[in-house]
Amino acid sequence: MLFESVIFDLDGTLLNSIVGIADAMNILLRRLGYPIHPEETYKQFVGEGVVELVQRAIPAEKRSAHDADELVASYREIYAACWPDSSPPYEGIPELLDALASINKKLSVLSNKSNDFTRQMVSALLPRWEFEVVRGVLSDGRRKPDPFSALEIAGQTGIAPGKTMFVGDSAVDMQTAVNAGMYGVGVLWGFRGAEEIRENGARKLIEHPMALLDLFQQHL
């Protein structure tokens, strides 16, 4: 099987965004008078959207005391000032994207962030590359590991799921790959560990972005 397309997760895969996420949520926690969390803890909180992030960060006994929509809105307002300067591409990602573009592979992004914000981040932080599809969570609320959006991306690119790699750093990403019938590649520079990624269906684990290029040149 030679692969023709790759769908990337965003946070923890293309962008090292955990600093901005942690800073923004900790600012909100301080305003509310609650304990803050270390950056490493946020690597376990992220991956399933902003609502889950906020709920996990707030002390369990205090969650019912707040309107969830207001908390999310407050977090988003704070994060808007943090992410542009605290979400750089990982080392090796620019070189990987350049290399994949040079051999005419179709590149897309699928995130569990909101659709508008996903597109905004990619446009601002990865402006040099032309992605076939950039997609976050739409109004229907479907999110990874539901394969719906991944399969829609495959349809839009015209590349069959079986010839598509799904690249991410978490259980959610690998479950998405399995559910969509795509080849799941787990990255070890992101937010989660090898065991979690492997146990949730990763076909390969890679330690550096350029290792992905080697997979495109192999019959797997």
N, CA, C and O of each residue as an XYZ file, in Angstrom:
880
protein
N       0.839     -1.189      0.000
C       0.000      0.000      0.000
C       0.880      1.248      0.000
O       1.704      1.437      0.895
N       0.699      2.092     -1.006
C       1.358      3.383     -1.017
C       0.346      4.449     -0.626
O      -0.760      4.484     -1.167
N       0.712      5.311      0.300
C      -0.216      6.299      0.830
C      -0.148      7.592      0.025
O       0.924      8.014     -0.412
N      -1.300      8.206     -0.161
C      -1.396      9.400     -0.987
C      -1.848     10.624     -0.211
O      -1.788     11.742     -0.723
N      -2.300     10.422      1.016
C      -2.879     11.525      1.784
C      -2.553     11.347      3.256
O      -2.373     10.227      3.735
N      -2.480     12.468      3.971
C      -2.286     12.412      5.420
C      -3.191     13.439      6.075
O      -3.270     14.588      5.641
N      -3.870     13.008      7.121
C      -4.670     13.901      7.950
C      -3.942     14.054      9.279
O      -3.684     13.071      9.972
N      -3.615     15.287      9.625
C      -2.905     15.578     10.867
C      -3.873     16.069     11.937
O      -4.770     16.865     11.659
N      -3.685     15.595     13.140
C      -4.201     16.284     14.324
C      -3.439     17.610     14.432
O      -2.385     17.769     13.817
N      -3.963     18.554     15.207
C      -3.330     19.865     15.320
C      -2.493     19.992     16.595
O      -1.264     20.008     16.529
N      -3.153     20.082     17.756
C      -2.449     20.276     19.030
C      -1.705     19.006     19.422
O      -2.287     17.922     19.460
N      -0.418     19.145     19.713
C       0.366     17.987     20.117
C       0.913     17.193     18.949
O       1.637     16.217     19.147
N       0.578     17.594     17.742
C       1.058     16.900     16.548
C       1.779     17.873     15.619
O       2.958     17.693     15.317
N       1.068     18.899     15.170
C       1.699     19.950     14.365
C       2.188     21.104     15.239
O       3.279     21.635     15.031
N       1.370     21.482     16.213
C       1.679     22.653     17.042
C       1.899     22.264     18.497
O       1.154     21.458     19.055
N       2.923     22.839     19.101
C       3.174     22.648     20.526
C       2.434     23.745     21.289
O       3.019     24.748     21.698
N       1.146     23.527     21.465
C       0.256     24.568     21.987
C      -0.020     24.454     23.477
O      -0.827     25.216     24.009
N       0.629     23.523     24.164
C       0.242     23.253     25.551
C       0.554     24.425     26.478
O      -0.146     24.623     27.471
N       1.593     25.208     26.171
C       1.946     26.338     27.045
C       0.815     27.355     27.070
O       0.405     27.801     28.142
N       0.309     27.724     25.899
C      -0.781     28.697     25.845
C      -2.053     28.185     26.485
O      -2.754     28.932     27.167
N      -2.356     26.907     26.268
C      -3.551     26.307     26.870
C      -3.445     26.344     28.393
O      -4.377     26.754     29.085
N      -2.300     25.911     28.897
C      -2.109     25.885     30.354
C      -2.137     27.288     30.947
O      -2.770     27.513     31.979
N      -1.461     28.223     30.309
C      -1.432     29.596     30.827
C      -2.828     30.194     30.889
O      -3.199     30.820     31.882
N      -3.603     30.002     29.823
C      -4.943     30.589     29.776
C      -5.854     29.983     30.828
O      -6.582     30.705     31.510
N      -5.821     28.656     30.967
C      -6.699     28.016     31.948
C      -6.282     28.365     33.365
O      -7.135     28.536     34.236
N      -4.991     28.474     33.609
C      -4.530     28.825     34.958
C      -4.893     30.263     35.318
O      -5.171     30.554     36.481
N      -4.894     31.160     34.344
C      -5.363     32.523     34.605
C      -6.811     32.497     35.051
O      -7.185     33.175     36.008
N      -7.634     31.707     34.353
C      -9.049     31.605     34.735
C      -9.195     30.991     36.122
O     -10.003     31.463     36.922
N      -8.433     29.956     36.414
C      -8.524     29.323     37.737
C      -8.139     30.297     38.845
O      -8.769     30.320     39.902
N      -7.126     31.084     38.607
C      -6.726     32.070     39.621
C      -7.830     33.089     39.849
O      -8.096     33.474     40.988
N      -8.472     33.526     38.778
C      -9.569     34.484     38.913
C     -10.705     33.907     39.761
O     -11.376     34.626     40.501
N     -10.901     32.602     39.636
C     -11.985     31.949     40.373
C     -11.566     31.542     41.782
O     -12.395     31.102     42.578
N     -10.288     31.688     42.086
C      -9.786     31.318     43.410
C      -9.527     29.838     43.569
O      -9.554     29.324     44.687
N      -9.271     29.130     42.461
C      -9.054     27.683     42.504
C      -7.582     27.358     42.272
O      -6.851     28.170     41.705
N      -7.142     26.174     42.706
C      -5.748     25.768     42.464
C      -5.459     25.655     40.965
O      -6.328     25.286     40.176
N      -4.237     25.976     40.598
C      -3.830     25.839     39.210
C      -3.172     24.474     39.006
O      -2.899     23.759     39.970
N      -2.920     24.123     37.748
C      -2.320     22.836     37.407
C      -1.001     23.052     36.675
O      -0.844     24.046     35.967
N      -0.050     22.131     36.837
C       1.196     22.222     36.063
C       0.934     21.930     34.586
O      -0.062     21.308     34.218
N       1.847     22.393     33.770
C       1.720     22.217     32.322
C       1.532     20.747     31.946
O       0.713     20.433     31.082
N       2.277     19.847     32.581
C       2.191     18.429     32.244
C       0.790     17.872     32.450
O       0.354     16.999     31.700
N       0.083     18.367     33.458
C      -1.272     17.886     33.716
C      -2.199     18.230     32.572
O      -3.099     17.455     32.247
N      -1.994     19.379     31.957
C      -2.860     19.778     30.848
C      -2.719     18.857     29.641
O      -3.618     18.794     28.803
N      -1.621     18.158     29.545
C      -1.473     17.199     28.448
C      -2.490     16.069     28.563
O      -2.832     15.429     27.568
N      -2.970     15.827     29.775
C      -4.015     14.824     29.979
C      -5.418     15.410     29.877
O      -6.382     14.676     29.662
N      -5.537     16.711     30.028
C      -6.846     17.362     29.985
C      -7.329     17.624     28.563
O      -8.534     17.668     28.315
N      -6.392     17.800     27.624
C      -6.766     18.218     26.274
C      -7.072     17.013     25.394
O      -6.774     15.872     25.746
N      -7.676     17.293     24.237
C      -7.893     16.261     23.227
C      -9.335     16.007     22.872
O      -9.631     15.438     21.821
N     -10.252     16.432     23.753
C     -11.665     16.164     23.499
C     -12.505     17.444     23.469
O     -13.717     17.416     23.678
N     -11.828     18.564     23.204
C     -12.551     19.816     23.063
C     -12.465     20.700     24.289
O     -12.065     20.261     25.367
N     -12.852     21.969     24.102
C     -12.676     22.971     25.140
C     -13.615     22.742     26.328
O     -13.245     23.039     27.464
N     -14.804     22.229     26.092
C     -15.741     21.980     27.200
C     -15.140     20.965     28.172
O     -15.165     21.165     29.387
N     -14.605     19.881     27.628
C     -13.982     18.866     28.484
C     -12.750     19.415     29.186
O     -12.513     19.099     30.352
N     -11.967     20.230     28.498
C     -10.788     20.842     29.112
C     -11.170     21.645     30.343
O     -10.576     21.473     31.408
N     -12.152     22.517     30.207
C     -12.559     23.378     31.317
C     -13.122     22.547     32.457
O     -12.816     22.808     33.621
N     -13.938     21.555     32.143
C     -14.523     20.723     33.192
C     -13.453     19.947     33.962
O     -13.553     19.789     35.178
N     -12.454     19.477     33.269
C     -11.391     18.724     33.933
C     -10.525     19.622     34.809
O     -10.019     19.176     35.839
N     -10.347     20.881     34.415
C      -9.480     21.782     35.160
C     -10.143     22.315     36.428
O      -9.471     22.541     37.435
N     -11.451     22.514     36.379
C     -12.183     23.028     37.543
C     -12.291     21.930     38.603
O     -12.551     20.779     38.252
N     -12.100     22.246     39.884
C     -12.280     21.214     40.917
C     -13.648     20.555     40.803
O     -14.654     21.235     40.599
N     -13.687     19.246     40.933
C     -14.919     18.484     40.708
C     -16.068     18.984     41.565
O     -17.211     19.040     41.111
N     -15.768     19.342     42.793
C     -16.840     19.757     43.713
C     -17.368     21.153     43.404
O     -18.373     21.573     43.977
N     -16.701     21.879     42.505
C     -17.102     23.243     42.183
C     -17.787     23.358     40.812
O     -18.297     24.423     40.465
N     -17.801     22.279     40.041
C     -18.295     22.371     38.668
C     -19.757     22.780     38.597
O     -20.146     23.551     37.720
N     -20.556     22.276     39.501
C     -21.983     22.582     39.466
C     -22.278     24.017     39.887
O     -23.398     24.496     39.712
N     -21.279     24.705     40.440
C     -21.489     26.076     40.902
C     -21.354     27.090     39.779
O     -21.586     28.280     39.996
N     -20.983     26.646     38.581
C     -20.729     27.563     37.478
C     -21.571     27.196     36.258
O     -21.913     26.034     36.038
N     -21.886     28.203     35.490
C     -22.504     27.977     34.192
C     -21.402     27.559     33.214
O     -20.452     28.306     32.984
N     -21.537     26.367     32.645
C     -20.475     25.819     31.794
C     -20.187     26.714     30.597
O     -19.029     26.895     30.220
N     -21.230     27.271     30.000
C     -21.032     28.126     28.823
C     -20.250     29.386     29.187
O     -19.419     29.849     28.405
N     -20.508     29.937     30.360
C     -19.786     31.138     30.787
C     -18.313     30.834     31.043
O     -17.444     31.641     30.712
N     -18.029     29.668     31.632
C     -16.640     29.287     31.859
C     -15.891     29.127     30.539
O     -14.765     29.601     30.390
N     -16.532     28.452     29.581
C     -15.901     28.246     28.281
C     -15.649     29.589     27.593
O     -14.587     29.806     27.010
N     -16.630     30.483     27.667
C     -16.470     31.807     27.045
C     -15.325     32.578     27.690
O     -14.554     33.241     26.996
N     -15.210     32.495     29.006
C     -14.124     33.188     29.699
C     -12.772     32.611     29.309
O     -11.818     33.350     29.063
N     -12.698     31.282     29.255
C     -11.444     30.650     28.839
C     -11.064     31.081     27.430
O      -9.913     31.437     27.177
N     -12.006     31.050     26.528
C     -11.710     31.405     25.137
C     -11.224     32.847     25.013
O     -10.341     33.144     24.209
N     -11.800     33.731     25.807
C     -11.382     35.132     25.779
C      -9.923     35.266     26.222
O      -9.145     35.998     25.611
N      -9.567     34.555     27.282
C      -8.187     34.607     27.772
C      -7.242     33.942     26.769
O      -6.172     34.472     26.471
N      -7.642     32.786     26.254
C      -6.785     32.038     25.333
C      -6.519     32.818     24.050
O      -5.459     32.672     23.439
N      -7.475     33.641     23.643
C      -7.304     34.424     22.422
C      -6.068     35.314     22.489
O      -5.464     35.626     21.463
N      -5.695     35.723     23.704
C      -4.516     36.576     23.864
C      -3.231     35.769     24.030
O      -2.134     36.325     23.969
N      -3.365     34.449     24.242
C      -2.191     33.617     24.533
C      -1.677     32.844     23.329
O      -0.467     32.756     23.118
N      -2.592     32.278     22.533
C      -2.153     31.275     21.566
C      -1.229     31.782     20.461
O      -0.357     31.023     20.037
N      -1.361     33.021     19.964
C      -0.493     33.386     18.832
C       1.000     33.316     19.137
O       1.804     33.044     18.246
N       1.372     33.560     20.394
C       2.786     33.579     20.758
C       3.236     32.346     21.535
O       4.376     32.284     21.994
N       2.354     31.370     21.684
C       2.704     30.217     22.519
C       2.290     28.898     21.888
O       2.008     27.935     22.600
N       2.248     28.841     20.557
C       1.828     27.618     19.874
C       2.679     27.355     18.636
O       2.134     27.222     17.540
N       3.998     27.275     18.783
C       4.850     27.109     17.600
C       4.747     25.711     17.010
O       4.404     24.766     17.720
N       5.041     25.567     15.720
C       5.179     24.216     15.159
C       6.320     23.482     15.865
O       7.318     24.090     16.252
N       6.158     22.177     16.025
C       7.236     21.381     16.593
C       8.454     21.391     15.664
O       8.323     21.554     14.451
N       9.618     21.218     16.245
C      10.841     21.085     15.456
C      10.675     19.954     14.451
O      10.271     18.850     14.816
N      10.980     20.221     13.210
C      10.876     19.215     12.165
C       9.584     19.244     11.392
O       9.518     18.683     10.299
N       8.542     19.884     11.922
C       7.261     19.945     11.213
C       7.362     20.765      9.922
O       6.872     20.304      8.892
N       7.968     21.948      9.924
C       8.082     22.676      8.651
C       8.791     21.865      7.573
O       8.362     21.854      6.420
N       9.875     21.186      7.945
C      10.610     20.378      6.977
C       9.759     19.213      6.467
O       9.800     18.884      5.282
N       8.993     18.592      7.360
C       8.121     17.495      6.942
C       7.062     17.976      5.962
O       6.853     17.349      4.924
N       6.394     19.076      6.276
C       5.347     19.581      5.397
C       5.920     19.974      4.039
O       5.303     19.723      3.004
N       7.085     20.583      4.045
C       7.735     20.912      2.777
C       7.997     19.651      1.958
O       7.730     19.613      0.756
N       8.522     18.617      2.621
C       8.870     17.383      1.916
C       7.632     16.685      1.361
O       7.652     16.208      0.227
N       6.567     16.620      2.137
C       5.343     15.970      1.676
C       4.715     16.741      0.527
O       4.208     16.143     -0.421
N       4.745     18.062      0.607
C       4.215     18.869     -0.491
C       5.024     18.659     -1.766
O       4.469     18.662     -2.865
N       6.336     18.476     -1.618
C       7.198     18.326     -2.793
C       6.954     17.021     -3.527
O       7.281     16.912     -4.709
N       6.383     16.021     -2.850
C       6.061     14.753     -3.511
C       4.550     14.608     -3.715
O       4.033     13.511     -3.930
N       3.863     15.748     -3.642
C       2.446     15.843     -4.031
C       1.504     15.004     -3.171
O       0.506     14.483     -3.668
N       1.815     14.875     -1.894
C       0.877     14.231     -0.987
C      -0.166     15.252     -0.543
O       0.143     16.429     -0.361
N      -1.386     14.797     -0.372
C      -2.476     15.677      0.047
C      -2.458     15.802      1.567
O      -2.447     14.799      2.280
N      -2.454     17.041      2.054
C      -2.332     17.314      3.484
C      -3.611     17.942      4.005
O      -4.146     18.871      3.398
N      -4.103     17.436      5.132
C      -5.298     17.993      5.768
C      -5.095     18.036      7.274
O      -4.180     17.409      7.808
N      -5.960     18.785      7.955
C      -5.907     18.918      9.415
C      -7.309     18.655      9.970
O      -8.300     19.166      9.448
N      -7.376     17.852     11.033
C      -8.641     17.605     11.729
C      -8.407     17.745     13.227
O      -7.593     17.025     13.804
N      -9.125     18.676     13.855
C      -8.948     18.973     15.274
C     -10.281     18.864     16.006
O     -11.349     18.938     15.398
N     -10.198     18.688     17.309
C     -11.389     18.764     18.149
C     -11.616     20.162     18.703
O     -12.489     20.357     19.548
N     -10.843     21.135     18.239
C     -11.188     22.532     18.500
C     -12.376     22.906     17.612
O     -12.729     22.161     16.697
N     -12.984     24.048     17.878
C     -14.068     24.516     17.014
C     -13.547     24.727     15.600
O     -12.362     24.997     15.402
N     -14.431     24.605     14.623
C     -14.009     24.694     13.230
C     -13.388     26.052     12.903
O     -12.314     26.116     12.304
N     -14.053     27.128     13.289
C     -13.538     28.462     12.969
C     -12.172     28.687     13.591
O     -11.278     29.244     12.953
N     -12.007     28.255     14.835
C     -10.746     28.488     15.523
C      -9.634     27.616     14.952
O      -8.491     28.059     14.842
N      -9.965     26.379     14.588
C      -8.979     25.513     13.947
C      -8.437     26.161     12.686
O      -7.227     26.187     12.460
N      -9.342     26.686     11.862
C      -8.933     27.320     10.615
C      -8.100     28.581     10.885
O      -7.142     28.871     10.168
N      -8.479     29.318     11.922
C      -7.735     30.529     12.277
C      -6.304     30.185     12.699
O      -5.358     30.849     12.277
N      -6.144     29.150     13.529
C      -4.822     28.775     14.011
C      -3.934     28.289     12.868
O      -2.766     28.668     12.777
N      -4.490     27.456     12.006
C      -3.695     26.938     10.892
C      -3.276     28.077      9.966
O      -2.133     28.131      9.513
N      -4.205     28.978      9.692
C      -3.894     30.105      8.820
C      -2.792     30.986      9.406
O      -1.914     31.453      8.681
N      -2.841     31.213     10.720
C      -1.881     32.114     11.367
C      -0.530     31.467     11.621
O       0.505     32.120     11.495
N      -0.532     30.180     11.980
C       0.688     29.546     12.463
C       1.344     28.604     11.457
O       2.512     28.245     11.603
N       0.585     28.207     10.435
C       1.131     27.328      9.390
C       0.803     27.922      8.019
O       0.222     27.240      7.175
N       1.169     29.184      7.789
C       0.692     29.883      6.599
C       1.378     29.469      5.303
O       0.861     29.749      4.221
N       2.516     28.818      5.389
C       3.290     28.511      4.180
C       2.727     27.340      3.379
O       3.088     27.155      2.217
N       1.844     26.547      3.990
C       1.447     25.292      3.364
C      -0.022     25.325      2.959
O      -0.871     25.905      3.637
N      -0.282     24.687      1.842
C      -1.650     24.613      1.326
C      -2.260     23.273      1.726
O      -1.893     22.223      1.199
N      -3.187     23.332      2.658
C      -3.877     22.127      3.108
C      -5.146     21.921      2.283
O      -5.857     22.872      1.959
N      -5.410     20.672      1.955
C      -6.611     20.352      1.185
C      -7.870     20.700      1.982
O      -8.791     21.333      1.467
N      -7.891     20.274      3.250
C      -9.025     20.516      4.139
C      -8.479     20.853      5.517
O      -7.567     20.184      6.004
N      -9.023     21.876      6.144
C      -8.742     22.199      7.549
C     -10.079     22.216      8.256
O     -10.961     23.002      7.913
N     -10.229     21.350      9.243
C     -11.560     21.173      9.834
C     -11.471     20.949     11.331
O     -10.610     20.218     11.820
N     -12.374     21.590     12.042
C     -12.561     21.343     13.464
C     -13.969     20.808     13.689
O     -14.572     20.210     12.798
N     -14.479     21.032     14.890
C     -15.823     20.557     15.229
C     -16.848     21.515     14.634
O     -16.788     22.723     14.864
N     -17.788     20.969     13.869
C     -18.824     21.762     13.228
C     -20.037     21.890     14.143
O     -20.020     21.424     15.282
N     -21.081     22.523     13.636
C     -22.263     22.796     14.458
C     -22.988     21.529     14.895
O     -23.739     21.552     15.870
N     -22.772     20.425     14.184
C     -23.431     19.177     14.584
C     -22.792     18.545     15.812
O     -23.335     17.596     16.378
N     -21.624     19.071     16.233
C     -20.986     18.611     17.456
C     -20.182     17.330     17.331
O     -19.588     16.886     18.313
N     -20.146     16.722     16.151
C     -19.387     15.478     16.005
C     -17.896     15.762     16.133
O     -17.375     16.709     15.544
N     -17.232     14.937     16.902
C     -15.816     15.141     17.160
C     -15.105     13.794     17.147
O     -15.732     12.749     17.320
N     -13.796     13.829     16.943
C     -13.007     12.603     17.078
C     -13.262     11.989     18.459
O     -13.350     12.725     19.441
N     -13.382     10.655     18.559
C     -13.052      9.604     17.596
C     -14.161      9.209     16.631
O     -14.003      8.234     15.897
N     -15.276      9.931     16.605
C     -16.265      9.695     15.554
C     -15.549      9.851     14.210
O     -14.886     10.865     13.989
N     -15.665      8.871     13.305
C     -14.919      8.932     12.048
C     -15.555      9.821     10.992
O     -15.008      9.957      9.897
N     -16.701     10.432     11.293
C     -17.459     11.158     10.279
C     -16.608     12.200      9.550
O     -16.562     12.209      8.319
N     -15.940     13.069     10.295
C     -15.178     14.145      9.662
C     -13.963     13.609      8.909
O     -13.636     14.102      7.830
N     -13.296     12.607      9.469
C     -12.159     12.015      8.768
C     -12.597     11.430      7.433
O     -11.902     11.582      6.428
N     -13.740     10.764      7.419
C     -14.234     10.170      6.177
C     -14.694     11.242      5.197
O     -14.537     11.083      3.986
N     -15.257     12.326      5.705
C     -15.622     13.428      4.815
C     -14.376     14.054      4.182
O     -14.395     14.422      3.008
N     -13.307     14.173      4.948
C     -12.060     14.700      4.396
C     -11.553     13.775      3.292
O     -11.119     14.241      2.239
N     -11.608     12.465      3.533
C     -11.197     11.518      2.495
C     -12.027     11.706      1.232
O     -11.500     11.664      0.121
N     -13.324     11.911      1.411
C     -14.178     12.147      0.255
C     -13.816     13.417     -0.485
O     -13.822     13.446     -1.715
N     -13.500     14.471      0.259
C     -13.154     15.745     -0.370
C     -11.809     15.685     -1.096
O     -11.633     16.335     -2.127
N     -10.871     14.918     -0.570
C      -9.565     14.811     -1.219
C      -9.574     13.802     -2.356
O      -8.682     13.804     -3.204
N     -10.585     12.940     -2.373
C     -10.652     11.910     -3.405
C      -9.711     10.749     -3.163
O      -9.448      9.966     -4.076
N      -9.192     10.623     -1.931
C      -8.278      9.539     -1.579
C      -9.005      8.575     -0.638
O      -9.580      8.993      0.367
N      -8.975      7.313     -0.965
C      -9.657      6.309     -0.157
C      -9.088      6.269      1.259
O      -7.899      6.524      1.454
N      -9.927      5.951      2.253
C      -9.418      5.850      3.627
C      -8.220      4.925      3.758
O      -7.299      5.209      4.523
N      -8.222      3.828      3.025
C      -7.127      2.877      3.113
C      -5.807      3.391      2.587
O      -4.761      2.794      2.841
N      -5.841      4.499      1.851
C      -4.616      5.117      1.348
C      -4.321      6.436      2.063
O      -3.561      7.273      1.576
N      -4.943      6.593      3.227
C      -4.792      7.817      4.023
C      -4.146      7.493      5.365
O      -4.576      6.567      6.053
N      -3.131      8.240      5.736
C      -2.572      8.153      7.080
C      -3.281      9.146      7.983
O      -3.576     10.271      7.579
N      -3.552      8.721      9.209
C      -4.080      9.633     10.220
C      -3.009      9.753     11.297
O      -2.648      8.766     11.937
N      -2.506     10.962     11.492
C      -1.340     11.186     12.343
C      -1.740     12.007     13.558
O      -2.273     13.108     13.420
N      -1.485     11.474     14.748
C      -1.853     12.190     15.960
C      -1.085     11.699     17.163
O      -0.261     10.789     17.071
N      -1.371     12.322     18.303
C      -0.582     12.059     19.510
C      -1.393     11.451     20.645
O      -0.897     11.361     21.769
N      -2.625     11.031     20.382
C      -3.474     10.615     21.498
C      -4.312      9.389     21.169
O      -4.409      8.964     20.018
N      -4.915      8.835     22.217
C      -5.855      7.729     22.040
C      -6.996      8.122     21.115
O      -7.405      7.333     20.263
N      -7.509      9.326     21.275
C      -8.619      9.796     20.446
C      -8.241      9.764     18.970
O      -9.045      9.360     18.131
N      -7.019     10.187     18.651
C      -6.584     10.192     17.255
C      -6.473      8.785     16.703
O      -6.912      8.527     15.583
N      -5.897      7.876     17.462
C      -5.744      6.512     16.978
C      -7.091      5.803     16.875
O      -7.292      5.001     15.963
N      -8.009      6.081     17.785
C      -9.359      5.528     17.676
C     -10.054      6.042     16.417
O     -10.789      5.306     15.758
N      -9.814      7.314     16.092
C     -10.373      7.882     14.874
C      -9.842      7.150     13.647
O     -10.601      6.812     12.739
N      -8.538      6.906     13.627
C      -7.935      6.183     12.511
C      -8.553      4.801     12.355
O      -8.905      4.396     11.247
N      -8.683      4.086     13.451
C      -9.276      2.746     13.408
C     -10.717      2.811     12.914
O     -11.116      2.038     12.044
N     -11.492      3.734     13.473
C     -12.903      3.839     13.120
C     -13.115      4.220     11.657
O     -14.112      3.838     11.043
N     -12.156      4.985     11.103
C     -12.278      5.444      9.719
C     -11.608      4.498      8.725
O     -11.688      4.721      7.517
N     -10.958      3.461      9.205
C     -10.256      2.552      8.312
C      -9.005      3.159      7.709
O      -8.625      2.833      6.585
N      -8.357      4.055      8.471
C      -7.128      4.711      8.018
C      -5.928      4.138      8.766
O      -6.084      3.422      9.755
N      -4.740      4.458      8.288
C      -3.503      3.946      8.868
C      -3.042      4.918      9.949
O      -2.580      6.018      9.649
N      -3.171      4.506     11.201
C      -2.872      5.388     12.322
C      -1.388      5.427     12.662
O      -0.767      4.394     12.908
N      -0.832      6.634     12.673
C       0.568      6.842     13.055
C       0.592      7.699     14.303
O       0.094      8.825     14.298
N       1.165      7.175     15.368
C       1.239      7.905     16.622
C       2.564      8.623     16.767
O       3.624      8.041     16.535
N       2.505      9.895     17.153
C       3.722     10.683     17.325
C       4.086     10.750     18.802
O       3.217     10.870     19.665
N       5.386     10.671     19.079
C       5.856     10.609     20.464
C       6.404     11.930     20.966
O       6.962     11.990     22.062
N       6.255     12.996     20.180
C       6.708     14.320     20.651
C       5.548     15.133     21.218
O       5.744     16.278     21.626
N       4.343     14.564     21.251
C       3.160     15.319     21.630
C       2.797     15.224     23.097
O       3.664     15.226     23.971
N       1.496     15.142     23.354
C       0.996     15.283     24.719
C       0.832     13.957     25.461
O       0.750     13.953     26.690
N       0.782     12.844     24.752
C       0.510     11.560     25.400
C       1.646     10.577     25.158
O       2.521     10.817     24.326
N       1.627      9.469     25.894
C       2.724      8.519     25.847
C       2.512      7.381     24.869
O       1.423      7.193     24.327
N       3.587      6.620     24.654
C       3.576      5.540     23.664
C       2.557      4.461     24.014
O       1.875      3.950     23.126
N       2.442      4.107     25.288
C       1.544      3.025     25.672
C       0.099      3.352     25.314
O      -0.603      2.527     24.729
N      -0.342      4.556     25.666
C      -1.711      4.958     25.339
C      -1.955      4.928     23.829
O      -2.984      4.438     23.364
N      -1.006      5.453     23.086
C      -1.171      5.526     21.637
C      -1.209      4.133     21.026
O      -2.058      3.838     20.186
N      -0.280      3.274     21.454
C      -0.211      1.913     20.904
C      -1.468      1.117     21.246
O      -2.009      0.412     20.395
N      -1.927      1.229     22.480
C      -3.087      0.436     22.915
C      -4.373      0.844     22.211
O      -5.345      0.088     22.212
N      -4.389      2.012     21.619
C      -5.608      2.489     20.960
C      -5.536      2.413     19.435
O      -6.303      3.070     18.731
N      -4.599      1.598     18.939
C      -4.669      1.251     17.528
C      -3.602      1.786     16.618
O      -3.706      1.625     15.402
N      -2.552      2.434     17.165
C      -1.490      2.947     16.295
C      -0.831      1.794     15.549
O      -0.493      0.767     16.137
N      -0.655      1.982     14.243
C       0.041      0.986     13.443
C       1.549      1.212     13.487
O       2.330      0.268     13.362
N       1.949      2.464     13.664
C       3.354      2.822     13.784
C       3.491      3.940     14.807
O       2.582      4.750     14.988
N       4.643      3.971     15.471
C       5.007      5.079     16.352
C       6.261      5.728     15.798
O       7.189      5.036     15.380
N       6.295      7.064     15.792
C       7.476      7.766     15.298
C       7.938      8.787     16.328
O       7.132      9.360     17.060
N       9.252      9.003     16.373
C       9.846      9.889     17.369
C      10.217     11.246     16.808
O      10.473     12.176     17.574
N      10.255     11.387     15.490
C      10.607     12.671     14.877
C       9.760     12.852     13.625
O       9.496     11.878     12.920
N       9.326     14.080     13.330
C       8.454     14.289     12.173
C       8.978     13.706     10.864
O       8.197     13.142     10.097
N      10.252     13.822     10.590
C      10.754     13.356      9.301
C      10.666     11.846      9.144
O      10.776     11.336      8.030
N      10.469     11.120     10.247
C      10.264      9.677     10.145
C       8.974      9.355      9.407
O       8.838      8.268      8.845
N       8.022     10.288      9.403
C       6.781     10.056      8.666
C       7.046      9.981      7.168
O       6.397      9.214      6.458
N       7.978     10.759      6.697
C       8.310     10.735      5.274
C       8.767      9.357      4.845
O       8.443      8.902      3.747
N       9.519      8.690      5.705
C       9.986      7.341      5.377
C       8.818      6.389      5.162
O       8.882      5.511      4.302
N       7.748      6.557      5.941
C       6.595      5.665      5.811
C       5.908      5.855      4.452
O       5.382      4.900      3.881
N       5.915      7.065      3.949
C       5.309      7.307      2.644
C       6.105      6.647      1.524
O       5.587      6.445      0.425
N       7.331      6.320      1.794
C       8.172      5.726      0.772
C       8.271      4.221      0.881
O       9.020      3.580      0.144
N       7.490      3.648      1.830
C       7.529      2.208      2.052
C       6.200      1.575      1.636
O       5.169      2.246      1.613
N       6.228      0.309      1.314
C       5.026     -0.496      1.147
C       4.701     -1.098      2.509
O       5.453     -1.935      3.008
N       3.606     -0.688      3.107
C       3.275     -1.148      4.459
C       2.107     -2.133      4.425
O       1.686     -2.629      5.470
